[in-house]
Amino acid sequence: MTQEFIEQSTPQSNYGMRGHLALFENPIMRLEPEQQEVCRMNFNNVKRRLTQVDHRFRHDALMNAVECMIIDFFDFHAKLYGVDKISSQYHQLMSEFIDLLERGDYRKNREIGYYADILCVTPKYLSEVSKKVSGMPANYWITRYTSLDISRQLRDRSLSLTDVSDMFGFSSMSHFTRYVQNNLGANPTDFRM
């Protein structure tokens, strides 16, 4: 599976972001026998879906199987370690950055300079800290939060494409469409099918 497929299959939950950070601090999970059995079942389900080449909805079924597996990993990890406290100065800065994203600032502010200003650091420093703590630069997290939320909103048929575009502060529908195509790999209308 590609990294892109895994990212698409990652559950649209805030634990995905905080859990990602917590996994960097605690990458090893010692699982109870019941948890080990859940992992075995998840892996077998993914393997089964991979072999179902004639399944008309194979891609979606496989994504759901991977998403279920990731949700179980999140559950195991959260029970073992939690993610309430992240230690050290770097982790504190990263935690504050994620807090800004979780409150929805990305809807109107997708520039790293905005977050750096609020956190009283330079954009370069914020990106370096993000890379050290999470393995990904700050822009990755901004784009990840934005993309997951846009994807959720586009699936809400009660909202028009213009409503979603306005919600995220895009200056035009063409700019919004380009952003979705570049970051979600599809046209906004594809999410309505």
N, C-alpha and C positions, 0 to 999 in steps of 0.2 A: 504494500500500500504506500502511496506517496504521502509526503508531508501535507500536501494540499488536501488530500482525501481525509486525513486524520483531522485537520483543522475544520473541514466542513462537517465532520461527524461529531466534533466536540459539542457537548450539550450547551445550549444557550442559557448558561447560568453564571452568576457572578463567582461561584466557587471555582469555575474553570480558570479564572484569572488569578485569584488568591491561592487556589490550590497549586497552580503552576509555580508560583513563587515559593510556597511552602515545600513543594517537592524538591526544590533546589537545596533547601536546608536539610530535609529529611528524605532522601531518595530511596531508602530501604524500608520496606514494610514487612514485618514479621506477622504473617497471617495465621489466624486460627484455622483449624481443620475445616470448619464450615465455610470460611471465606475462601480457602483454597479450592473447595468444591465448586463454589460460585465461579471462581476464575476458570476452572476446567470447563464448566458448562458454557461460559461465555466464549472461550477460545474454540470449543467444539462447534458452537453455533456459528461463529464467524467462518470457520473452516467449511462448514456445511453450506453456508451461503455462497462462499467462493466457488464451490463446485457446481452450483445450480446455474449453469450457463444458459439454460433454456427458460429460466424464470423471467417473465415479462417485466417484472419490477425488481430485478436483481440488484441494481445499483441502490435503490431506495431501501430494500430489505437489508443489504449489506451495511449501508450507513446506519440504519436503526440498530443492527446487531453490534456494531462498533460503538455507537452512542451508549447503548445499554452497558457494555463492558466498561467504558470510561466512567459512567455514572457510578457503577459499583466500585471502581478504583477510587473515585472521589470520596465515596462513603467510607471505604476502609481507611483511607488516609485521614479524613476528617476525624474519625473516631480515634485513631491512633495518636494524631499530632495536633489536630485543630489548626486554625490559622489566625487566631485572634491576635497573637503577639508575634511580631517579627523583630528580632534583635538587631543591634548594631546601628550605627549612624546611617550607613547606606540603606539598610533595610527599612529604617524609619522613613527616609526620604522616599523610597519606593512605595512604602505603604501609604504615605500622604498623597503621592501621585495617583495611585490606584483609587484612593478615596475620592479624588476629584473626578476621575473617570466614572466611578460608580454613582456619583450624584448626577451624572448626565452632562457634564460640561462639554463633552465631545460633540454634542448635538449642535452647538454653535461655534465651538473652538477646536479645530483640528490641527492647529499649529503648535509645535513643541514650545515655541517662545511664550505662548500664553501660560502654559503650566510652569515653565521655568520662572517666569516673573512672579507668579503667585507663591512659589516655593523658595523664592529669593536665591536662585542659582542661575547659572548660565545654561542655555539650551545644550551646549556641548557636554557640560558636567552632568546634567540630568540624563542625557542619552548614555554617557559612559557608565553612570551608576546603574541605570536600567540594564545595560548589557552585562555588568558584573554580577548583579543580583539575580537576574532572570534569564540571562543568556540571549536576550533580545533587546534591541534599542527601543527607546521611548516611543518613536513613531510606530513601531509594530503594535504596541498596546493601544495607542490612540486609534489606529486603523482597525484593530481587532474589535474593540468595543463598538466603534461606529458601524462596522460591517455587520456584526451580529445583531445590533439593534435595527439597522436598516432592513436586514433580512426578515426580522420579526414583523416590522411594521408593514413591509410589502406584502406579507402573507395575510394581513388583516384587510379583508375585502371591503370593510366599512370605510376605509381611508382611500382617497384617490391618490394617484401617483403624485399629483401636485401637492396634496396635503403632506405626503411623506417628504417630498423635496423641501417644502417650506419648514417642516418640523426640524430639519437638519440645517436650515439656513443656507441652502444652495441658491446662488444668484439667478440661475436659470435651469430649466428642465434639461437642456443639453449638457450642462455641467454636471447635474445630478446623474444623468444617464451614463456619462463617461466615468464618473466615480464608481458607480455600481458595476459597470462592465470591467473596469480595471481591478477592482478589489473583491468583487464577488463572482467574477467570471461569467456573468449573464446579463441580459437586458432586464430592466425593471419589470417589464411586462411578463417575462418568463416566470416570475414568482406568482403570477395570477392564474397560471394554467393548472 
